């Protein structure tokens, strides 16, 4: 059966981003963590490299078990590198995701158990401890993840409360937007608080009658019309699509073996929209209720009617209801990007 997905675009609109979408706050950032560990419990898919056997010998020695590394012969263990990111303002006891990658000739680390591993920053200090069962992707069994697999042990001190000013750094160098942000902030507060130091950096003084957190919240949520691209992330290992809100798709047609996608413009007057049974949302399948009204549509068709530009979220939701595999959804997004109908920065992890 060939599926048809039709997205009707009624009219275009200029959408604003916020200052938060296109800037970072200088000093507030994630920090990279790294560790070396051992994975055990592999069903003969591990490695027999010398450093793996030496690592196991050292681990056993710490448990007062002394055996020569030459006597260890097992493919149920693997040496791995463990990486993660320490988010800004992390607190002791918080958990973070870790990524595990084999460094020997292991065939797979899927479902293996990562033993207690220290995660250090570039200063050599331990900030987190990782341990848990690994979930690897189908396409690459020697790389996997443990979600909430590391616990924060030490914090990076940053006293935001004492700050009298903040510095915003544009994601991309642009004199136009540095000047625009300066203007928008000064207009919002009715005084000259912001000044562009260069084409990427804007310094903003905090008023005395407001807390730094509230001040930052106001500044970051000021709307600003830009053409800077938003980011969409596709994780090939976990087959996950990570998209922000309001990532819009332009008219395009894609025909594949088992489905066709058409995003196209049409014209309906206000009366027609009022009489239309479901003028917003997604109409898919038999006896499907979307919004406040039931919709009855042939199961072989999927229809999105929207008065605004359809988003990536609309597309993904419709394709999921069509019961298309995630691989088809990912490949479709790639094709839409390649055709120029999706103006984003596409990051593919895998």
C-alpha positions as CSV (number, residue, x, y, z in Angstrom):
1,X,0.0,0.0,0.0
2,X,1.3,3.4,-0.9
3,X,0.8,6.1,1.7
4,X,0.2,9.7,0.7
5,X,0.9,12.6,3.2
6,X,-0.3,16.0,2.1
7,X,0.5,19.1,4.0
8,X,-1.4,22.2,2.9
9,X,0.3,25.5,3.5
10,X,-2.2,28.4,3.7
11,X,0.0,31.4,4.0
12,X,3.5,32.2,5.0
13,X,4.4,34.3,8.1
14,X,7.6,35.8,9.5
15,X,8.4,34.0,12.7
16,X,10.6,35.6,15.4
17,X,13.3,33.8,17.4
18,X,14.3,34.9,20.8
19,X,17.7,36.2,21.9
20,X,18.2,32.8,23.7
21,X,18.0,31.0,20.3
22,X,20.9,32.8,18.8
23,X,23.2,33.5,21.7
24,X,25.1,31.9,24.6
25,X,25.8,33.5,28.0
26,X,29.5,33.8,28.4
27,X,30.7,31.6,31.3
28,X,27.6,29.4,31.4
29,X,28.4,26.3,29.5
30,X,28.8,22.6,29.6
31,X,32.1,21.0,30.4
32,X,33.5,17.8,28.8
33,X,34.3,14.8,30.9
34,X,36.4,11.8,30.0
35,X,37.2,8.4,31.6
36,X,38.7,5.0,30.9
37,X,36.7,1.9,32.0
38,X,36.0,-1.8,31.7
39,X,32.8,-3.4,30.4
40,X,32.1,-6.9,31.6
41,X,29.3,-9.5,31.0
42,X,29.8,-9.6,27.2
43,X,28.7,-12.8,25.5
44,X,32.1,-13.5,23.8
45,X,32.0,-10.2,21.9
46,X,34.7,-8.5,24.0
47,X,38.4,-8.0,23.2
48,X,41.7,-9.7,24.2
49,X,44.0,-6.7,23.8
50,X,46.9,-6.4,26.2
51,X,45.8,-3.2,27.8
52,X,42.4,-4.8,28.6
53,X,44.0,-7.7,30.3
54,X,46.3,-5.4,32.2
55,X,43.4,-3.2,33.3
56,X,41.5,-6.3,34.6
57,X,44.6,-7.4,36.4
58,X,44.9,-4.0,38.1
59,X,41.2,-4.1,39.1
60,X,41.6,-7.6,40.6
61,X,44.7,-6.5,42.4
62,X,42.7,-3.7,44.1
63,X,40.4,-6.4,45.4
64,X,43.5,-8.3,46.7
65,X,43.4,-10.9,44.0
66,X,46.8,-11.4,42.4
67,X,47.0,-13.3,39.1
68,X,49.3,-12.8,36.1
69,X,47.7,-11.1,33.1
70,X,48.9,-14.0,31.0
71,X,46.5,-16.3,32.8
72,X,43.5,-14.1,31.9
73,X,41.8,-15.3,28.7
74,X,38.3,-14.0,28.2
75,X,36.4,-12.3,25.5
76,X,33.6,-11.3,27.9
77,X,35.3,-8.0,28.8
78,X,36.2,-4.8,26.8
79,X,38.2,-1.7,27.4
80,X,36.2,1.5,26.7
81,X,36.4,5.2,26.7
82,X,33.6,7.0,28.5
83,X,32.6,10.5,27.7
84,X,29.9,12.9,29.0
85,X,29.0,16.5,29.5
86,X,28.8,18.3,32.8
87,X,25.9,20.8,32.4
88,X,26.2,24.3,33.9
89,X,24.9,24.5,37.5
90,X,25.0,20.8,38.0
91,X,24.6,19.7,41.6
92,X,25.8,16.7,43.6
93,X,23.5,13.8,43.1
94,X,22.3,14.9,39.6
95,X,22.6,12.2,36.9
96,X,23.8,12.6,33.3
97,X,24.0,10.5,30.2
98,X,27.3,8.9,29.3
99,X,28.6,7.6,25.9
100,X,30.8,4.4,25.9
101,X,33.0,3.5,23.0
102,X,35.2,0.4,22.6
103,X,38.9,1.0,22.0
104,X,40.0,-2.6,21.4
105,X,38.8,-5.2,18.9
106,X,35.5,-5.9,20.7
107,X,32.6,-6.9,18.3
108,X,29.9,-5.5,20.6
109,X,29.4,-3.9,24.0
110,X,25.6,-4.0,23.8
111,X,24.1,-5.0,27.2
112,X,27.5,-5.1,28.8
113,X,28.0,-3.7,32.3
114,X,30.2,-0.7,32.7
115,X,32.2,-1.0,35.9
116,X,32.6,2.0,38.2
117,X,34.4,4.6,36.1
118,X,35.7,8.0,37.1
119,X,35.0,10.9,34.8
120,X,37.4,13.8,34.8
121,X,37.6,17.3,33.3
122,X,40.7,18.8,31.7
123,X,42.0,19.9,35.1
124,X,42.2,16.3,36.2
125,X,39.5,16.6,38.8
126,X,36.9,13.9,39.1
127,X,33.4,15.3,38.6
128,X,31.2,12.3,38.1
129,X,31.2,8.5,38.6
130,X,29.6,6.3,35.9
131,X,28.3,2.7,36.1
132,X,25.5,0.7,34.5
133,X,24.2,-1.4,31.6
134,X,25.0,-0.2,28.1
135,X,22.5,0.1,25.3
136,X,24.2,0.1,21.9
137,X,22.7,1.0,18.5
138,X,21.9,-1.5,15.8
139,X,24.2,0.2,13.3
140,X,27.2,0.4,15.6
141,X,27.4,-2.2,18.4
142,X,30.8,-0.9,19.7
143,X,29.3,2.4,20.8
144,X,26.5,2.8,23.3
145,X,24.9,4.9,26.0
146,X,23.8,4.7,29.6
147,X,21.1,7.2,30.2
148,X,21.4,8.8,33.6
149,X,24.4,6.5,33.9
150,X,26.7,8.9,35.8
151,X,26.2,10.7,39.1
152,X,27.7,14.1,39.8
153,X,30.2,14.1,42.6
154,X,31.7,17.5,42.4
155,X,30.3,20.9,41.3
156,X,31.9,23.7,39.3
157,X,31.4,26.9,41.3
158,X,29.7,29.7,39.5
159,X,28.1,32.6,41.5
160,X,25.5,33.9,39.1
161,X,23.9,35.9,41.9
162,X,26.9,38.2,42.3
163,X,27.1,39.2,38.7
164,X,26.4,42.8,37.9
165,X,26.5,42.3,34.1
166,X,26.2,39.5,31.6
167,X,27.9,39.0,28.3
168,X,26.0,37.5,25.3
169,X,27.9,35.7,22.6
170,X,26.3,35.2,19.2
171,X,26.3,31.7,17.9
172,X,27.6,33.1,14.6
173,X,29.6,36.2,13.9
174,X,27.2,39.0,12.7
175,X,27.5,42.8,13.1
176,X,23.9,43.1,12.0
177,X,22.5,40.9,14.8
178,X,24.9,42.2,17.5
179,X,23.6,45.7,16.7
180,X,20.0,44.5,16.6
181,X,20.3,42.7,20.0
182,X,21.8,45.9,21.6
183,X,18.9,47.9,20.2
184,X,16.2,45.4,21.3
185,X,17.5,45.2,24.9
186,X,17.8,48.9,25.3
187,X,14.3,49.4,23.9
188,X,12.9,46.7,26.3
189,X,14.3,48.4,29.5
190,X,14.0,52.0,28.3
191,X,17.6,52.8,29.1
192,X,21.1,52.1,27.6
193,X,22.1,48.8,29.3
194,X,23.5,46.9,26.3
195,X,26.4,47.7,24.2
196,X,27.9,45.6,21.4
197,X,31.6,45.1,22.1
198,X,32.3,43.5,18.8
199,X,30.4,41.6,16.1
200,X,29.8,38.6,18.4
201,X,29.8,40.0,22.0
202,X,27.1,42.1,23.6
203,X,27.7,43.3,27.2
204,X,24.5,44.0,29.2
205,X,24.4,45.8,32.6
206,X,21.9,44.6,35.2
207,X,19.5,47.1,36.7
208,X,19.8,47.5,40.5
209,X,16.1,46.8,41.1
210,X,16.0,43.3,39.6
211,X,17.6,39.9,40.4
212,X,20.1,38.5,37.9
213,X,18.0,35.4,37.2
214,X,14.9,37.5,36.4
215,X,17.0,39.9,34.3
216,X,18.5,37.0,32.3
217,X,15.0,35.5,31.8
218,X,13.7,38.8,30.4
219,X,16.7,39.3,28.1
220,X,16.8,35.8,26.7
221,X,13.1,35.9,25.9
222,X,13.1,39.1,23.9
223,X,11.9,38.3,20.4
224,X,14.1,39.2,17.5
225,X,13.6,38.6,13.7
226,X,16.5,36.7,12.3
227,X,17.5,34.5,9.5
228,X,19.9,32.4,11.7
229,X,19.3,28.8,11.3
230,X,17.9,26.6,14.0
231,X,19.5,23.2,14.7
232,X,18.0,19.7,14.2
233,X,19.9,16.7,15.6
234,X,19.6,13.2,14.3
235,X,21.2,10.5,16.5
236,X,21.7,7.5,14.2
237,X,22.7,5.1,17.0
238,X,19.5,5.5,19.0
239,X,17.4,6.6,15.9
240,X,16.3,9.7,17.7
241,X,15.2,13.1,16.2
242,X,15.9,16.1,18.5
243,X,14.2,19.2,17.2
244,X,13.3,22.6,18.8
245,X,10.0,24.2,18.4
246,X,8.9,26.1,15.2
247,X,11.3,24.5,12.7
248,X,9.3,25.2,9.6
249,X,9.1,23.3,6.2
250,X,8.7,25.0,2.9
251,X,6.6,23.5,0.0
252,X,8.1,20.4,-1.3
253,X,7.1,17.0,-2.9
254,X,8.9,13.7,-2.2
255,X,7.7,10.4,-3.8
256,X,9.1,7.2,-2.5
257,X,8.3,3.5,-3.0
258,X,5.8,3.3,-0.1
259,X,4.7,6.8,0.5
260,X,4.5,10.3,-1.0
261,X,4.8,13.6,0.8
262,X,3.4,16.8,-0.6
263,X,3.7,20.1,1.2
264,X,1.9,22.7,-1.0
265,X,0.1,26.0,-0.9
266,X,-3.6,26.3,-1.3
267,X,-6.2,29.1,-0.9
268,X,-9.2,28.9,1.4
269,X,-11.2,31.9,2.4
270,X,-12.3,32.4,6.0
271,X,-15.8,31.0,5.4
272,X,-14.4,27.8,3.9
273,X,-12.1,27.4,7.0
274,X,-15.1,27.9,9.3
275,X,-17.0,25.2,7.5
276,X,-14.1,22.8,7.3
277,X,-14.5,20.0,9.9
278,X,-10.9,20.1,11.1
279,X,-9.0,23.1,9.9
280,X,-6.0,22.6,12.1
281,X,-4.0,19.6,13.2
282,X,-3.5,16.2,11.6
283,X,-6.2,14.1,10.0
284,X,-5.1,10.5,9.7
285,X,-6.7,7.1,9.8
286,X,-10.2,5.8,10.6
287,X,-12.1,7.3,13.6
288,X,-9.2,9.4,14.7
289,X,-9.9,12.4,17.0
290,X,-7.5,15.3,16.7
291,X,-8.3,18.4,18.7
292,X,-12.0,18.7,19.5
293,X,-13.5,16.9,16.6
294,X,-13.5,13.3,15.2
295,X,-12.0,12.9,11.8
296,X,-12.7,10.1,9.3
297,X,-10.0,9.8,6.6
298,X,-9.0,6.9,4.4
299,X,-6.2,4.9,6.2
300,X,-4.0,5.2,3.1
301,X,-3.9,9.0,3.3
302,X,-2.5,11.5,5.8
303,X,-3.5,15.1,5.7
304,X,-2.1,18.1,7.6
305,X,-4.1,21.3,7.3
306,X,-2.4,24.3,8.8
307,X,-2.8,28.1,8.6
308,X,0.9,28.4,9.4
309,X,4.0,26.9,8.0
310,X,4.1,23.1,8.9
311,X,6.8,22.2,11.3
312,X,9.2,19.2,11.6
313,X,7.1,18.2,14.6
314,X,3.9,18.1,12.4
315,X,5.7,16.0,9.8
316,X,7.1,13.5,12.3
317,X,3.8,13.2,14.1
318,X,1.9,12.5,10.9
319,X,4.5,9.9,9.7
320,X,4.4,8.1,13.0
321,X,0.6,7.9,12.8
322,X,1.1,6.4,9.3
323,X,3.2,3.8,11.1
324,X,6.2,4.5,9.0
325,X,9.6,3.3,10.4
326,X,11.8,5.8,12.1
327,X,14.5,5.1,9.4
328,X,12.0,6.4,6.8
329,X,11.3,9.5,8.9
330,X,15.0,10.3,9.3
331,X,15.8,9.8,5.6
332,X,12.8,12.0,4.7
333,X,14.0,14.8,6.8
334,X,17.5,14.5,5.2
335,X,15.9,14.7,1.7
336,X,13.8,17.7,2.6
337,X,16.9,19.4,3.9
338,X,18.9,18.5,0.7
339,X,16.0,19.9,-1.4
340,X,16.3,23.3,0.4
341,X,12.8,23.1,2.0
342,X,14.2,22.9,5.5
343,X,16.5,25.8,6.4
344,X,18.4,24.4,9.4
345,X,21.7,23.3,10.6
346,X,21.5,19.5,10.5
347,X,23.7,17.6,12.9
348,X,24.0,13.9,12.4
349,X,25.4,11.9,15.3
350,X,26.4,8.4,15.0
